[in-house]
Structures are given as C-alpha cells and as structure tokens.
Amino acid sequence: MPLLRLARRATLLWAALMTASSLLPLPASAAEEQPRRGGTLVIGSTQTPRHLNGAVQSGIATALPSTQIFASPLRFDDKWNPQPYLAESWKLADDGKSLTLKLRKDAVFHDGKPVTSADVAFSIMAIKANHPFTTMLGPVEKVETPDPYTAVIRMSVPHPAIVLAMSPALCPILPKHIYGDGQELKSHPRNTTDVVGSGPFRVTEFKPAQRIVLERFDKFFLAGKPYLDKVIVNVTPDMASLVLGLERGDIQMLPFATLPTDLKRFANDPKVSLTPKGYDGIGALNWLAFNTAKKPLSDVQVRKAIATAIDKNFIAKALMGGFATVSDGPLVASSPFAVPDLVRYPLDLKKAAEMLDAAGYKASANGERFKLTIDYLPGADDQQKNVAEYIRGQLKKVGIAVEVRASADFPAWAKRLASHDFDLSMDLVFNWGDPIIGVHRTYLSTNIKPIVWTNTQSYANPKVDELLNTAGGLIDPTQRKAYYATFQKIVTDELPIEFINQVPYHTIASKKVGNVPATIWGPLSPLDEVYLK
C-alpha cells in the first residue's frame, strides 16, 4: 500500500478519533437495503467460550457472544470511524490525557436497571484490573462521574488508543449492581449464569461447547433494533460439520473461515456470499515464534538462517490456496502504522546452510546440526499444523532435525507457551486495531510473563522498549508512525518471530443474510443491523 495513502489514512483515523463525530451516514449499500424484522440467525463456530464476559477475557470465543450481550461506549464503522453507541458523544482532550463520554439516557440493562456513568467507571477499572491486554487501559488512573450520564476517563499520560479501546470487543459495560458485589470477576458466577448486559440480545441458554441462545432485547436503546428475533451460536470443533450445516441451511453464517477447501467450495456457490471484509480491526497474523532464551535460538544468526530456509510464498499460495498473503512484519498491512521498510529473508537454502556454518553449527557426519521441537496452536490445521509440517521438511534440508509436537487442546498448548517450554511454536496472534493494544504485548521486555500471548519469546531490547513506550504516549499519528517504523525495522532484523502470513479470515453466509457484518470488528461487533431476507 503506498505510503502516501497510509499517511492519509492515518490522518483520517486521527481526525476521527479526536473529534466527537456523531451520526455519520451509513454506507450506501446499507442505506439501500430494506431490513426485515424477525427470524433466527444460526452462526457456526469452532470456538468454545469458557464464559461470556468479555471484560475479563480476550479472544474470538468470548467476544462473539459478549458483543451481543454487552453494549460498549462506542462502536466503529468499516472506515475506522468511531460511532455513537452507549455514548452519544465523546471528546478526547487536546493533551490526550482525558476522554469525556456523554452517555445516552435511555439505555437499560436486561434486568431493567439504567446504564449510568457509575457502570462505565466500574467497568473500565474492572477491565484495567482483569483484562489480559494490560497496555490497553494501562495509563488510566481513574474515571470521574460528575453526573449519572457523564464519565471522564483520566490518564497519567496521553493515550492514543483510548478511543479504540471503547470498542464492543474491548470494553463491554458491566452492570455494577451485579458485578460490584466483591466477588472475583474472572470467576464470577454471573459470567455464565443469568448474564446481564445492555446489548441488543440477552442470554436465554448457555451450554459450553454446545450452543449459546440469544434473544432480542425488546428494550434495546436503539429504536427498532435488533432486526433478528434470535441469534444462536452453534459450537463444535468440527468445521466440516459446520460446512455441511451451512449447505443444508441449518446454519446461516460461518465467520472466521480460513480453510482453502471451504473457501474454494463456496467461492462460486450462488447460494452463499463469501467476504474477507470485517477483519481489519482484528488484524490476525500467523507466525513462527522463537524461544530466544534457549540455545541455539538465542543466536540471531540461527534465527535468520531458519527464516531463510522458509518459503512464505509457497505457504501462502500452495498450502493456503492463494487466499492468504505473506506477512513480513509485526503489523498487518491494513494498519496505519505498517511500513514497507523491513528486513526480509527470501528463500535460499544454500545461504541458510552457510549461515548455520558461520554461526558454529556445522553438520555432523549424518548431515544433522541440531534438534528442535516445533509446537502449534491446535484447531486451525491449515494455518498451523500444515505450516509446522512444512517447516519441519524445509529445516531438514539444511540439517536441522525438527520434531512436530501436537497438543491435545488449546489449554495444553497454552500451558507450554506460558511456561516457555518450547523451541519453536506456530502461533496465531491479533493486532487488535492499535499497536498499543495488540502489538506491544509481544515485544516489551516488561511483558515477559508466564502467560500465553505475552512476550513468551523472552525477547528483550532496551531500544525497542523505549520506542514502544514513547510511541504509546504520543497522540500525533505521524510521530507515532516514525517510532513504529524504527521498531519494525529492528524487530525484523533481530527476528524473535518469523512472520509467515496474514490470516485469510472470511465470512461465509447464506444469501438470505442481509448486512453481513463488515465493520473493522466484523463478527465481533453488535449484530443489531443483521437481518434475514
């Protein structure tokens, strides 16, 4: 993407974030449609949520239902523009150290209690204390509530990601009168039973690993919405069953589809629509993580040699059917802060072998230099297991013996990563819209923790820490981009991670589904505008 276009995009994003824009017109396509009221939308998902409270849990599994149950201060359109939601208007202070939210006065929770600034203050501080994205609300010191419908978020330093952090998937507003009872929020019984939010749908059934039934909340604050009577999320780890269900008409929408066989299968099916729109905010990357604390991967020359032995174009075109695009850096291409000036490692097996020789790892008589293990995130074989197997074959060609280790399930894999018990691991990680929210966590040396999706690579560079911490306190997007540009160059040179590809998420939906979600948060946004034709 041309730099000029990116700069313009960043400027537009900045203008949108700084100004309390209100009631921007809907996209032309949406305005032309005539939504109908009624019907049940069945969504297929391979993701099993442990509970339904997105304030204390990240990830697709929880966010998909949580964004239907809990409203948030703001929502976003498909151009990264913030839109009114629980907040009718908002204003980021000129110094970037406070955000004032003016709440609408007609919003109520599913139990009839009004949504007030006290709920917003409680929720934001609860998210800061409990959500795994510690940098997302890190600068927030307190939330003042001068009246029941005004909340002022006070921050210790300018926080450029604070407006985006008000999104449905990141900032669900919890009822203080339920969650403020002193019980531990991460294990609160109301996360799974009698869940109460103020979103467009309320929970009537939650059977983990089976299904979630959501029914229209008749007192939802947006008049006439949602259009659907009911949303059912059918959960199964078997994607093939979901695909068959879509073909039979039992399921009307499959978000987060990536399997090339499924995408090819439906690309020309006149009964369904297939779209990659709706995933810009999520910003999913598929990558190979190095444990830089262990030999020989502590040697950057070894990491570079491994990267030089991998053909990412083959992975994107052959293994993923041409639906994926190659990734060379820590930011997805759609990020306003992504830059093209990166260190790249084109495939060259001879050069890779020479690099290993120079690093002191010469091949033995049997051609082997050393052994490694490679793990992978279970449940997404096309993005993970298949790539791990390919890498095993490629590294064998340069004398590295690799054992592919399967994990029984996500908790088993996450435990290995969290305990730093790995050499190499495939992983699938999201940018979450702004580097402060989804990127800093992987590279800050202060975030080397026994928790999955932190800096489990044990990567530490004081210069990178300084760049990220400085960029995270700047409001001007041009200045931020300059810092992130240097960060991206350093990280792609030191290579704690070999970036493989952007995850080709698609939404497959029956042609009977209107307004298939296509905002930057796509399926992780309220489905109040979705309807059945």
Disulfide bonds with the S-S distance in Angstrom:
none
